[in-house]
Amino acid sequence: MVDGTRIWELVRDTGVLDVNSAYAYLLLGEHFSDTSVVAEIDGELVGFISAYLPPSKDDTVFVWQVGVAEAGRGKGVATGMLYDIIRRPACGHIRYLDTTVGPSNEASMALFRGFARKLGTQVSENELFKVEHFPDYETHESEVLFRIGPFDPADFPAD
Ligand SMILES: CC(C)(COP(=O)(O)OP(=O)(O)OC[C@H]1O[C@@H](n2cnc3c(N)ncnc32)[C@H](O)[C@@H]1OP(=O)(O)O)[C@@H](O)C(=O)NCCC(=O)NCCS
């Protein structure tokens, strides 16, 4: 992952995701490229996932942000990026994929519930951050932790 500016623009254009600084996206590319991914169609950036291995959970990859450009949605781009991450050498040992989802984000919930179904495993859903945890609580939803697993990435090799 090399292009922090294009990722920043894609995140901004979703109109839904928290827009972090361009510097944050550059750092993700610098330090978390083993677990993060972009998708391109004809050289255009259409998708992005930032993810990392939480230091306190050695069997888990945490998916931070997922964004697919409007024109690319509903075509399996996000699902394909999730598969790409769990197939990375850095994720060979993981058994769980964690993420948080805003309770009104139907597309995001469908993505992660669908991914659990495709892996043939469970998803537990429990509130992680309450609305009052956010200083911008008037516009920010709570965040529900989706924990998908257990699964073995070796059972899902690329075609
Ligand atoms: C959420 C998002 C990443 C999904 O990307 P995508 O490439 O369209 O997703 P996929 O095509 O891989 O679809 C995965 C599943 O979700 C379902 N889905 C996708 N968009 C949906 C929607 N708007 N409403 C309901 N279901 C939806 C698909 O039908 C598919 O279901 P299946 O597993 O039963 O086949 C995309 O809509 C997006 O970028 N939204 C704005 C940013 C955002 O909300 N990010 C997630 C926050 S964590």
Ligand as a Chemical Component Dictionary entry (heavy atoms), coordinates in Angstrom:
data_LIG
# 
_chem_comp.id                   LIG 
_chem_comp.type                 NON-POLYMER 
_chem_comp.pdbx_formal_charge   0 
_chem_comp.three_letter_code    LIG 
# 
loop_
_chem_comp_atom.comp_id 
_chem_comp_atom.atom_id 
_chem_comp_atom.alt_atom_id 
_chem_comp_atom.type_symbol 
_chem_comp_atom.charge 
_chem_comp_atom.model_Cartn_x 
_chem_comp_atom.model_Cartn_y 
_chem_comp_atom.model_Cartn_z 
_chem_comp_atom.pdbx_ordinal 
LIG C1  C1  C 0 -19.614 -1.757  3.228  1  
LIG C2  C2  C 0 -18.883 -1.806  1.887  2  
LIG C3  C3  C 0 -17.389 -1.808  2.166  3  
LIG C4  C4  C 0 -19.281 -3.103  1.149  4  
LIG O1  O1  O 0 -18.448 -3.214  -0.012 5  
LIG P1  P1  P 0 -18.879 -4.114  -1.264 6  
LIG O2  O2  O 0 -17.676 -4.335  -2.122 7  
LIG O3  O3  O 0 -20.065 -3.534  -1.919 8  
LIG O4  O4  O 0 -19.310 -5.495  -0.556 9  
LIG P2  P2  P 0 -19.473 -6.927  -1.252 10 
LIG O5  O5  O 0 -19.854 -6.736  -2.689 11 
LIG O6  O6  O 0 -18.255 -7.745  -0.954 12 
LIG O7  O7  O 0 -20.750 -7.532  -0.492 13 
LIG C5  C5  C 0 -20.646 -8.329  0.674  14 
LIG C6  C6  C 0 -22.040 -8.700  1.167  15 
LIG O8  O8  O 0 -22.707 -7.518  1.658  16 
LIG C7  C7  C 0 -23.941 -7.313  0.954  17 
LIG N1  N1  N 0 -24.127 -5.883  0.786  18 
LIG C8  C8  C 0 -23.265 -5.022  0.185  19 
LIG N2  N2  N 0 -23.807 -3.771  0.200  20 
LIG C9  C9  C 0 -25.009 -3.882  0.818  21 
LIG C10 C10 C 0 -26.023 -2.947  1.138  22 
LIG N3  N3  N 0 -25.894 -1.636  0.806  23 
LIG N4  N4  N 0 -27.127 -3.386  1.786  24 
LIG C11 C11 C 0 -27.257 -4.693  2.133  25 
LIG N5  N5  N 0 -26.315 -5.651  1.836  26 
LIG C12 C12 C 0 -25.211 -5.229  1.195  27 
LIG C13 C13 C 0 -23.749 -8.046  -0.373 28 
LIG O9  O9  O 0 -24.988 -8.409  -0.954 29 
LIG C14 C14 C 0 -22.956 -9.256  0.070  30 
LIG O10 O10 O 0 -23.833 -10.166 0.686  31 
LIG P3  P3  P 0 -23.653 -11.763 0.575  32 
LIG O11 O11 O 0 -22.497 -12.114 1.469  33 
LIG O12 O12 O 0 -24.940 -12.305 1.065  34 
LIG O13 O13 O 0 -23.353 -12.088 -0.860 35 
LIG C15 C15 C 0 -19.281 -0.598  0.979  36 
LIG O14 O14 O 0 -20.676 -0.520  0.882  37 
LIG C16 C16 C 0 -18.747 0.744   1.482  38 
LIG O15 O15 O 0 -17.596 1.107   1.225  39 
LIG N6  N6  N 0 -19.595 1.518   2.214  40 
LIG C17 C17 C 0 -19.184 2.828   2.746  41 
LIG C18 C18 C 0 -18.110 2.692   3.807  42 
LIG C19 C19 C 0 -18.500 1.760   4.927  43 
LIG O16 O16 O 0 -19.619 1.782   5.410  44 
LIG N7  N7  N 0 -17.544 0.902   5.336  45 
LIG C20 C20 C 0 -17.730 -0.091  6.377  46 
LIG C21 C21 C 0 -17.545 0.519   7.723  47 
LIG S1  S1  S 0 -16.611 -0.573  8.775  48 
# 
loop_
_chem_comp_bond.comp_id 
_chem_comp_bond.atom_id_1 
_chem_comp_bond.atom_id_2 
_chem_comp_bond.value_order 
_chem_comp_bond.pdbx_ordinal 
LIG C1  C2  SING 1  
LIG C2  C3  SING 2  
LIG C2  C4  SING 3  
LIG C2  C15 SING 4  
LIG C4  O1  SING 5  
LIG O1  P1  SING 6  
LIG P1  O2  DOUB 7  
LIG P1  O3  SING 8  
LIG P1  O4  SING 9  
LIG O4  P2  SING 10 
LIG P2  O5  DOUB 11 
LIG P2  O6  SING 12 
LIG P2  O7  SING 13 
LIG O7  C5  SING 14 
LIG C5  C6  SING 15 
LIG C6  O8  SING 16 
LIG C6  C14 SING 17 
LIG O8  C7  SING 18 
LIG C7  N1  SING 19 
LIG C7  C13 SING 20 
LIG N1  C8  SING 21 
LIG N1  C12 SING 22 
LIG C8  N2  DOUB 23 
LIG N2  C9  SING 24 
LIG C9  C10 SING 25 
LIG C9  C12 DOUB 26 
LIG C10 N3  SING 27 
LIG C10 N4  DOUB 28 
LIG N4  C11 SING 29 
LIG C11 N5  DOUB 30 
LIG N5  C12 SING 31 
LIG C13 O9  SING 32 
LIG C13 C14 SING 33 
LIG C14 O10 SING 34 
LIG O10 P3  SING 35 
LIG P3  O11 DOUB 36 
LIG P3  O12 SING 37 
LIG P3  O13 SING 38 
LIG C15 O14 SING 39 
LIG C15 C16 SING 40 
LIG C16 O15 DOUB 41 
LIG C16 N6  SING 42 
LIG N6  C17 SING 43 
LIG C17 C18 SING 44 
LIG C18 C19 SING 45 
LIG C19 O16 DOUB 46 
LIG C19 N7  SING 47 
LIG N7  C20 SING 48 
LIG C20 C21 SING 49 
LIG C21 S1  SING 50 
# 
